[in-house]
């Protein structure tokens, strides 16, 4: 009996698992989160951004290699830490706690402004960063 010829996908990613669905073998390219790690909002935004700038090949290859979710998780953690630092620093600079005691509405307005500014900085410096050195070589 002849040995079945390897497909291109099997040659590129030999460790890839397949699921039998009727007469078809479907590659299992869903990268499950490791150790119960879930993506935060920044990680999801990065994944969507990455999918948009690298349609097709590089995105699919990163997904199949199993590095996409891990990288999105790391970007999300880095972004969340940066957001918290910026938010706390700006709240201290604006003296939000003192303003809350006297003028709650003004404090809420300032908090919304701080939140928007911190989000913008994080998006520009972490999420929308075009550094693609982490991509595996095809």
C-alpha positions as CSV (number, residue, x, y, z in Angstrom):
1,X,0.0,0.0,0.0
2,X,1.3,3.4,-0.9
3,X,2.0,6.1,1.6
4,X,-0.3,9.2,1.1
5,X,1.6,12.2,-0.3
6,X,1.9,15.0,2.2
7,X,-0.1,18.1,1.5
8,X,1.5,21.5,1.3
9,X,0.0,22.4,4.6
10,X,1.4,19.3,6.2
11,X,4.9,20.2,4.9
12,X,4.7,23.7,6.2
13,X,3.3,22.9,9.6
14,X,3.8,19.1,10.3
15,X,2.6,19.4,13.9
16,X,-0.8,20.7,12.8
17,X,-3.7,18.5,14.0
18,X,-6.7,17.6,11.8
19,X,-10.3,16.9,12.5
20,X,-12.2,14.3,10.4
21,X,-15.5,15.7,9.2
22,X,-17.2,13.2,6.9
23,X,-14.9,12.6,4.0
24,X,-12.8,15.7,4.7
25,X,-9.9,16.3,7.0
26,X,-10.1,19.9,8.3
27,X,-7.0,21.5,9.8
28,X,-7.5,22.5,13.4
29,X,-6.1,26.0,13.2
30,X,-7.8,27.5,16.2
31,X,-5.1,28.3,18.7
32,X,-6.6,27.6,22.1
33,X,-5.4,30.0,24.9
34,X,-2.7,28.4,26.9
35,X,-3.1,28.0,30.7
36,X,-6.5,29.6,30.8
37,X,-5.2,33.0,29.5
38,X,-7.9,35.1,27.9
39,X,-7.3,38.2,25.8
40,X,-8.3,41.5,27.2
41,X,-9.8,44.3,25.2
42,X,-6.3,45.5,24.0
43,X,-5.4,42.0,22.9
44,X,-8.6,41.7,20.9
45,X,-8.1,45.2,19.3
46,X,-4.6,44.2,18.4
47,X,-5.8,40.9,16.8
48,X,-8.4,42.8,14.7
49,X,-5.8,45.4,13.7
50,X,-3.3,42.7,12.8
51,X,-6.0,40.8,10.8
52,X,-6.7,44.0,8.9
53,X,-3.2,44.9,7.9
54,X,-2.0,41.4,7.0
55,X,-4.9,39.8,5.3
56,X,-4.5,36.2,4.3
57,X,-1.0,34.6,4.4
58,X,0.9,36.1,7.3
59,X,-2.2,36.2,9.5
60,X,-3.2,32.6,8.7
61,X,0.4,31.4,9.1
62,X,0.8,33.0,12.5
63,X,-2.5,31.4,13.6
64,X,-1.4,28.0,12.3
65,X,2.0,28.3,14.0
66,X,0.2,29.0,17.3
67,X,2.0,32.3,18.0
68,X,-0.9,34.7,17.3
69,X,-2.8,34.3,20.5
70,X,0.3,34.3,22.6
71,X,1.5,37.5,21.0
72,X,-1.9,39.2,21.3
73,X,-2.0,38.2,25.0
74,X,1.4,39.8,25.5
75,X,0.4,43.0,23.7
76,X,-2.8,43.1,25.7
77,X,-0.9,42.8,29.0
78,X,1.6,45.4,28.0
79,X,-1.1,47.8,26.9
80,X,-3.2,47.3,30.1
81,X,-0.2,48.0,32.3
82,X,0.6,51.2,30.3
83,X,-3.0,52.3,30.4
84,X,-3.2,51.9,34.2
85,X,0.1,53.8,34.7
86,X,-1.0,56.7,32.5
87,X,-4.5,56.8,34.0
88,X,-3.2,56.8,37.6
89,X,-0.6,59.5,36.8
90,X,-3.1,61.8,35.1
91,X,-5.6,61.4,37.9
92,X,-3.0,62.4,40.4
93,X,-1.9,65.4,38.3
94,X,-5.5,66.6,37.9
95,X,-6.2,65.9,41.6
96,X,-9.4,64.0,40.8
97,X,-10.0,62.8,44.4
98,X,-10.1,66.4,45.7
99,X,-12.3,67.5,42.9
100,X,-14.8,64.6,43.5
101,X,-15.4,66.0,47.0
102,X,-16.4,69.4,45.8
103,X,-17.7,69.1,42.2
104,X,-18.6,65.5,41.2
105,X,-19.8,66.4,37.7
106,X,-16.5,68.1,36.9
107,X,-14.6,65.1,38.3
108,X,-16.6,62.7,36.0
109,X,-15.9,64.9,33.0
110,X,-12.2,65.0,33.8
111,X,-12.1,61.2,34.3
112,X,-13.7,60.7,30.9
113,X,-11.1,63.0,29.3
114,X,-8.3,61.2,31.1
115,X,-9.6,57.9,30.0
116,X,-9.9,59.0,26.4
117,X,-6.4,60.4,26.4
118,X,-4.9,57.3,28.0
119,X,-6.6,55.1,25.5
120,X,-5.3,57.1,22.6
121,X,-1.7,56.9,23.8
122,X,-2.0,53.1,24.4
123,X,-3.6,52.5,21.0
124,X,-0.9,54.5,19.2
125,X,2.1,53.2,21.1
126,X,1.2,49.6,21.7
127,X,-1.8,48.3,19.8
128,X,-1.2,50.0,16.4
129,X,2.5,49.5,16.5
130,X,3.6,48.0,13.2
131,X,6.6,46.0,14.6
132,X,6.1,42.6,13.0
133,X,9.4,41.0,14.1
134,X,7.5,38.5,16.1
135,X,6.1,36.8,13.0
136,X,7.4,33.3,12.3
137,X,9.4,32.9,9.1
138,X,7.4,31.3,6.3
